[in-house]
Amino acid sequence: MLKPIAIIYERRDVFFNNDYWQNYSSYKFSYENSQYVKKKNPQIIPDEVFESYAGGAFLRGLNPILITHDHPPLGRYIVSLSILLCQNESLIVIPFFFSSFIGLYFVARRCIGNCILAMIPIVILLNESLFLGKLRFTPLPEIFQFTFIIFSIYFFMKGISSKKPINNFIFTSIFLGGVIATRVFALGGVLVFSFIAVLSIFERRKIIPFVLTLPLSLIVLTASYFRTIMLGASILDVFGIQKYILAYHKSKFILPFSFWDLLLFNRWHTWWDGNKIIRDSNWTIFWPGSFFSAAYLIGRNLFKKIEFTKYEAVLIFWLGFYMIFLSVGYTSSRYFMPILPFLYILCVSLICKKVPNKKIP
């Protein structure tokens, strides 16, 4: 916990100033002369500068589809909210960062069944530069989607263990809506497939209640385009935009299986300079170590015909489907955030299967 606090203190001038609008003109100038606008001799700006500009532009009423064609706009509207309330584009990252780790603790405690042991994966993650980077480079939408993914999984876990799951499934679908309204919607589809797979094995009678709540996620997605709709677009147009986003991301289906080279051997296949292979500074030995440990423990338990808990199954299906999804094209470590926490939790949970502890209902 000390490292995130130290970073926040170190960057206190970034997180706690209220001079966004004094900087807005420079953000706008950088954007208009950047690779996002100019094809010839552009100024290359980092993602956080673009996100800072987009938050203010959206707050001023700009139609989001005019500057964001690769993802839905909810993440940028969250930045707008931070600007509206605090005149600061980065402060909103702090509550999302700590909320994500609180949610991870809830998931870990439910899987592992021991409050103290559930802290092990959290402590590891709080020392991972990949996650700490979300406090060093702000504001980026990955931390928002990461939080939505965690709480969709948590409420789904609550739903499959509840006699009356509908309320938990409602929250699951709302957070799923946050996932698909922040980044490309395909990731939400992977979550849905994972959840239905778990229900098909453990709780078939709950499939219909779960499916009935899923339109809530589409409502959240549609609501994120409220400005576009106000300017004359229809709801069908919103779904047409998603089709365009999917087509855009299909162009990234290059370098298949490079995901595994990065995860296991720290060989990042870039898309520039002739697909040069470089090392990622975020990589640690915990990445391949946790994968091989989880794979070994899963195989060992299957061989001994030991049943996995419903909670472990949620993580296994999510990790399996998401890794297959990442295997089809280009990848980078920024897509690993929804993998590593659940790998670490699953490893600790499987290791502790023979350790007596009081399970949480």
C-alpha positions as CSV (number, residue, x, y, z in Angstrom):
1,M,0.0,0.0,0.0
2,L,2.9,2.3,0.6
3,K,4.1,2.5,-3.0
4,P,0.8,3.9,-4.4
5,I,0.7,6.4,-1.6
6,A,4.3,7.4,-2.3
7,I,3.5,7.9,-6.0
8,I,0.5,10.0,-5.2
9,Y,2.6,12.2,-2.9
10,E,5.3,12.4,-5.5
11,R,2.8,13.5,-8.1
12,R,0.7,15.6,-5.8
13,D,1.0,18.7,-8.1
14,V,-0.6,16.6,-10.9
15,F,-3.4,15.1,-8.8
16,F,-4.4,18.0,-6.6
17,N,-4.0,21.1,-8.8
18,N,-7.1,22.8,-10.1
19,D,-5.7,24.5,-13.2
20,Y,-7.1,22.2,-15.9
21,W,-8.7,25.0,-17.9
22,Q,-5.5,27.0,-17.9
23,N,-3.9,24.1,-19.6
24,Y,-6.8,23.2,-21.9
25,S,-5.5,25.4,-24.8
26,S,-2.2,23.7,-24.8
27,Y,-3.8,20.2,-24.8
28,K,-6.0,21.3,-27.7
29,F,-3.0,22.7,-29.7
30,S,-1.1,19.5,-29.1
31,Y,-4.0,17.4,-30.2
32,E,-4.6,19.4,-33.4
33,N,-0.9,19.0,-34.4
34,S,-0.6,15.4,-33.4
35,Q,-0.7,12.0,-35.1
36,Y,-4.5,11.9,-34.4
37,V,-5.1,14.8,-36.8
38,K,-2.1,15.4,-39.1
39,K,-0.8,12.8,-41.5
40,K,2.3,14.7,-42.5
41,N,5.0,15.6,-39.9
42,P,2.8,15.2,-36.9
43,Q,3.8,16.0,-33.3
44,I,3.7,12.6,-31.5
45,I,1.8,13.1,-28.2
46,P,1.3,10.4,-25.5
47,D,-2.1,8.9,-24.8
48,E,-2.5,10.8,-21.5
49,V,-2.3,14.2,-23.3
50,F,-5.0,13.0,-25.7
51,E,-7.2,11.7,-22.9
52,S,-6.8,15.0,-21.0
53,Y,-7.9,17.0,-24.1
54,A,-10.8,14.7,-24.8
55,G,-12.1,15.0,-21.2
56,G,-12.4,18.8,-21.6
57,A,-13.7,18.7,-25.1
58,F,-16.5,16.3,-24.2
59,L,-17.4,18.5,-21.2
60,R,-17.7,21.4,-23.6
61,G,-20.2,19.4,-25.7
62,L,-18.1,18.0,-28.5
63,N,-19.7,15.0,-30.2
64,P,-17.4,12.1,-29.0
65,I,-17.4,10.3,-32.3
66,L,-15.5,13.3,-33.9
67,I,-12.3,12.5,-32.1
68,T,-12.7,8.9,-30.7
69,H,-13.2,6.3,-33.3
70,D,-11.4,3.4,-31.6
71,H,-13.4,3.0,-28.4
72,P,-16.7,4.1,-26.8
73,P,-16.5,7.3,-24.8
74,L,-17.4,6.4,-21.2
75,G,-13.7,6.5,-20.1
76,R,-13.3,10.0,-21.4
77,Y,-16.6,11.1,-19.8
78,I,-15.2,9.9,-16.4
79,V,-12.3,12.2,-17.0
80,S,-14.8,14.9,-17.8
81,L,-16.5,14.3,-14.5
82,S,-13.1,14.8,-12.7
83,I,-12.7,18.1,-14.6
84,L,-16.2,19.2,-13.8
85,L,-15.9,18.5,-10.0
86,C,-12.3,19.3,-9.4
87,Q,-10.9,21.2,-12.4
88,N,-8.4,18.4,-12.6
89,E,-8.3,15.6,-15.1
90,S,-6.2,13.1,-13.1
91,L,-7.7,13.1,-9.6
92,I,-10.5,10.6,-10.6
93,V,-7.8,7.9,-11.2
94,I,-7.1,7.7,-7.4
95,P,-10.5,6.4,-6.3
96,F,-10.7,4.0,-9.2
97,F,-7.2,2.7,-8.5
98,F,-8.0,1.9,-4.9
99,S,-11.5,0.7,-5.6
100,S,-10.1,-1.9,-8.0
101,F,-7.8,-3.3,-5.3
102,I,-10.7,-3.4,-2.8
103,G,-12.7,-5.3,-5.4
104,L,-9.8,-7.7,-6.0
105,Y,-9.6,-8.3,-2.3
106,F,-13.3,-9.3,-2.3
107,V,-12.8,-11.6,-5.2
108,A,-9.6,-13.1,-3.6
109,R,-11.3,-13.6,-0.2
110,R,-14.3,-15.4,-1.9
111,C,-12.0,-17.7,-3.8
112,I,-9.4,-18.4,-1.2
113,G,-11.7,-18.3,1.9
114,N,-9.1,-16.8,4.2
115,C,-8.9,-13.0,4.9
116,I,-5.1,-13.0,5.5
117,L,-4.1,-15.3,2.6
118,A,-6.3,-13.2,0.3
119,M,-3.9,-10.3,0.8
120,I,-1.0,-12.2,-0.9
121,P,-2.0,-11.5,-4.5
122,I,-2.9,-7.9,-3.6
123,V,0.5,-7.3,-2.1
124,I,2.2,-8.7,-5.2
125,L,0.1,-6.5,-7.5
126,L,0.7,-3.3,-5.4
127,N,4.4,-3.8,-6.3
128,E,3.8,-4.4,-10.0
129,S,5.0,-1.5,-12.2
130,L,2.3,-2.3,-14.7
131,F,-0.4,-1.3,-12.1
132,L,1.6,1.4,-10.5
133,G,2.0,3.0,-13.9
134,K,-1.7,3.8,-13.9
135,L,-0.8,6.4,-11.2
136,R,2.3,7.6,-13.0
137,F,0.6,8.1,-16.4
138,T,-2.8,9.8,-16.0
139,P,-5.5,9.8,-17.0
140,L,-5.7,6.6,-19.0
141,P,-9.0,4.7,-19.4
142,E,-7.6,1.2,-18.7
143,I,-7.9,1.7,-14.9
144,F,-11.6,2.5,-15.4
145,Q,-12.3,-0.6,-17.4
146,F,-10.2,-2.7,-15.1
147,T,-12.4,-1.6,-12.1
148,F,-15.5,-2.4,-14.0
149,I,-14.2,-5.9,-14.9
150,I,-13.4,-6.7,-11.3
151,F,-16.7,-5.7,-9.9
152,S,-18.6,-7.5,-12.7
153,I,-16.8,-10.7,-11.7
154,Y,-17.3,-10.0,-8.0
155,F,-21.1,-9.5,-8.3
156,F,-21.4,-12.5,-10.6
157,M,-19.7,-14.6,-8.0
158,K,-22.2,-13.3,-5.4
159,G,-25.0,-14.1,-7.8
160,I,-24.1,-17.7,-8.4
161,S,-23.9,-18.3,-4.6
162,S,-27.2,-16.5,-3.8
163,K,-30.6,-18.1,-3.6
164,K,-32.0,-14.9,-5.1
165,P,-29.4,-13.9,-7.7
166,I,-31.2,-11.3,-9.6
167,N,-30.0,-8.2,-7.7
168,N,-26.4,-9.3,-8.0
169,F,-26.8,-10.1,-11.7
170,I,-28.2,-6.6,-12.2
171,F,-25.0,-5.1,-10.8
172,T,-23.0,-7.6,-12.9
173,S,-24.7,-6.3,-16.0
174,I,-24.3,-2.7,-15.1
175,F,-20.6,-3.1,-14.6
176,L,-20.5,-5.1,-17.8
177,G,-22.0,-2.1,-19.4
178,G,-19.1,-0.1,-18.0
179,V,-16.7,-2.5,-19.6
180,I,-18.1,-2.3,-23.1
181,A,-18.7,1.5,-22.9
182,T,-15.1,2.2,-22.0
183,R,-13.1,0.1,-24.4
184,V,-14.0,-2.2,-27.3
185,F,-17.1,-4.2,-26.6
186,A,-15.5,-7.6,-27.5
187,L,-14.0,-7.8,-24.0
188,G,-17.5,-7.6,-22.5
189,G,-18.5,-10.5,-24.8
190,V,-15.6,-12.6,-23.4
191,L,-16.9,-11.9,-19.9
192,V,-20.4,-13.0,-20.9
193,F,-19.2,-16.2,-22.5
194,S,-17.2,-17.0,-19.3
195,F,-20.2,-16.3,-17.1
196,I,-22.6,-18.5,-19.1
197,A,-20.0,-21.3,-19.2
198,V,-19.9,-21.3,-15.4
199,L,-23.6,-21.2,-15.1
200,S,-24.0,-24.1,-17.6
201,I,-21.9,-26.2,-15.3
202,F,-22.9,-25.2,-11.8
203,E,-26.2,-23.2,-11.9
204,R,-28.2,-23.8,-15.1
205,R,-31.4,-22.5,-13.5
206,K,-29.7,-19.1,-13.2
207,I,-28.9,-18.7,-16.8
208,I,-32.2,-17.2,-17.7
209,P,-32.2,-14.6,-14.9
210,F,-28.6,-13.6,-15.9
211,V,-29.5,-13.3,-19.6
212,L,-32.6,-11.2,-18.7
213,T,-30.3,-8.6,-17.0
214,L,-27.9,-8.3,-19.9
215,P,-29.8,-5.5,-21.7
216,L,-28.8,-3.3,-18.8
217,S,-25.2,-3.4,-20.2
218,L,-26.5,-2.2,-23.6
219,I,-28.4,0.7,-21.8
220,V,-25.1,1.8,-20.2
221,L,-23.3,1.6,-23.6
222,T,-26.1,3.6,-25.3
223,A,-26.1,6.2,-22.4
224,S,-22.4,6.8,-23.0
225,Y,-23.4,8.2,-26.4
226,F,-26.0,10.6,-25.0
227,R,-24.3,13.6,-26.7
228,T,-24.2,11.9,-30.0
229,I,-27.9,11.0,-29.7
230,M,-28.7,14.6,-28.7
231,L,-27.1,15.8,-31.9
232,G,-29.4,13.6,-34.0
233,A,-28.0,10.1,-34.0
234,S,-30.4,7.2,-33.3
235,I,-29.9,4.2,-31.0
236,L,-29.3,2.1,-34.1
237,D,-26.6,4.5,-35.1
238,V,-24.9,3.8,-31.8
239,F,-24.8,0.1,-32.5
240,G,-23.5,0.9,-36.0
241,I,-20.6,2.7,-34.4
242,Q,-19.8,-0.4,-32.5
243,K,-19.7,-2.3,-35.8
244,Y,-17.2,0.3,-37.1
245,I,-15.1,0.0,-33.9
246,L,-15.0,-3.8,-34.3
247,A,-13.9,-3.4,-38.0
248,Y,-11.2,-1.0,-36.8
249,H,-9.8,-3.5,-34.3
250,K,-9.9,-6.3,-36.8
251,S,-7.1,-4.4,-38.5
252,K,-5.0,-5.2,-35.5
253,F,-5.3,-9.0,-36.0
254,I,-1.6,-9.3,-36.9
255,L,1.2,-11.1,-35.1
256,P,-1.0,-13.9,-33.8
257,F,0.2,-15.7,-30.7
258,S,2.7,-12.9,-29.9
259,F,0.8,-12.6,-26.6
260,W,2.5,-15.8,-25.4
261,D,5.9,-14.6,-26.3
262,L,5.4,-11.5,-24.2
263,L,3.8,-13.2,-21.3
264,L,6.3,-16.0,-21.0
265,F,9.6,-14.7,-22.4
266,N,9.3,-10.9,-22.3
267,R,9.5,-10.6,-26.1
268,W,7.2,-7.8,-27.2
269,H,6.4,-7.9,-30.9
270,T,6.0,-4.2,-31.8
271,W,4.1,-3.0,-34.9
272,W,6.7,-0.4,-35.8
273,D,10.3,-0.5,-37.2
274,G,9.7,-3.8,-39.0
275,N,7.9,-5.5,-36.2
276,K,11.0,-5.2,-34.0
277,I,11.0,-7.3,-30.8
278,I,11.9,-5.5,-27.6
279,R,11.7,-6.1,-23.9
280,D,8.9,-4.6,-21.7
281,S,10.1,-2.9,-18.6
282,N,6.9,-3.9,-16.8
283,W,7.6,-7.7,-17.2
284,T,8.5,-9.7,-14.1
285,I,9.2,-13.4,-13.4
286,F,5.8,-13.5,-11.7
287,W,4.0,-13.4,-15.1
288,P,5.2,-16.8,-16.5
289,G,5.6,-18.2,-13.0
290,S,2.0,-17.6,-12.1
291,F,0.8,-19.0,-15.5
292,F,2.8,-22.2,-15.3
293,S,1.8,-22.6,-11.6
294,A,-1.9,-22.2,-12.4
295,A,-1.7,-24.5,-15.4
296,Y,0.1,-27.2,-13.3
297,L,-2.3,-26.9,-10.4
298,I,-5.4,-27.0,-12.7
299,G,-4.0,-30.1,-14.5
300,R,-3.1,-31.8,-11.2
301,N,-6.6,-31.2,-9.8
302,L,-8.2,-32.4,-13.0
303,F,-6.1,-35.6,-13.0
304,K,-7.0,-36.3,-9.4
305,K,-10.7,-35.5,-10.2
306,I,-10.8,-32.7,-7.6
307,E,-13.7,-30.4,-8.2
308,F,-13.0,-26.7,-8.6
309,T,-15.2,-24.3,-6.6
310,K,-17.6,-22.1,-8.6
311,Y,-15.4,-19.1,-7.8
312,E,-12.3,-20.8,-9.1
313,A,-14.2,-21.8,-12.2
314,V,-15.2,-18.2,-12.9
315,L,-11.5,-17.2,-12.9
316,I,-10.5,-20.3,-15.0
317,F,-13.0,-19.6,-17.7
318,W,-12.3,-15.9,-17.8
319,L,-8.6,-16.4,-18.1
320,G,-9.0,-19.1,-20.7
321,F,-11.3,-17.2,-22.9
322,Y,-9.4,-13.9,-22.5
323,M,-6.1,-15.5,-23.3
324,I,-7.6,-17.1,-26.5
325,F,-9.0,-13.7,-27.4
326,L,-5.5,-12.0,-27.0
327,S,-3.9,-14.8,-29.0
328,V,-5.6,-13.8,-32.3
329,G,-3.6,-10.6,-32.9
330,Y,-1.2,-7.9,-31.7
331,T,-0.9,-7.4,-28.0
332,S,1.0,-5.4,-25.4
333,S,1.3,-5.4,-21.6
334,R,-1.5,-2.8,-21.3
335,Y,-3.9,-5.7,-22.1
336,F,-2.5,-7.8,-19.2
337,M,-4.1,-6.0,-16.4
338,P,-7.3,-8.2,-16.5
339,I,-5.1,-11.3,-16.5
340,L,-2.4,-11.0,-13.8
341,P,-4.6,-10.3,-10.7
342,F,-6.8,-13.4,-11.4
343,L,-3.8,-15.6,-12.2
344,Y,-2.3,-14.7,-8.8
345,I,-5.6,-15.2,-7.0
346,L,-6.1,-18.5,-8.7
347,C,-2.6,-19.7,-7.9
348,V,-3.0,-18.9,-4.2
349,S,-6.5,-20.5,-4.1
350,L,-5.4,-23.7,-5.7
351,I,-2.3,-24.0,-3.4
352,C,-4.5,-23.5,-0.4
353,K,-7.0,-26.1,-1.4
354,K,-5.5,-28.6,1.1
355,V,-5.0,-26.0,3.8
356,P,-7.9,-26.0,6.3
357,N,-9.7,-22.6,6.3
358,K,-13.1,-21.3,6.8
359,K,-14.8,-20.7,3.5
360,I,-16.8,-17.6,3.0
361,P,-20.4,-18.4,1.9
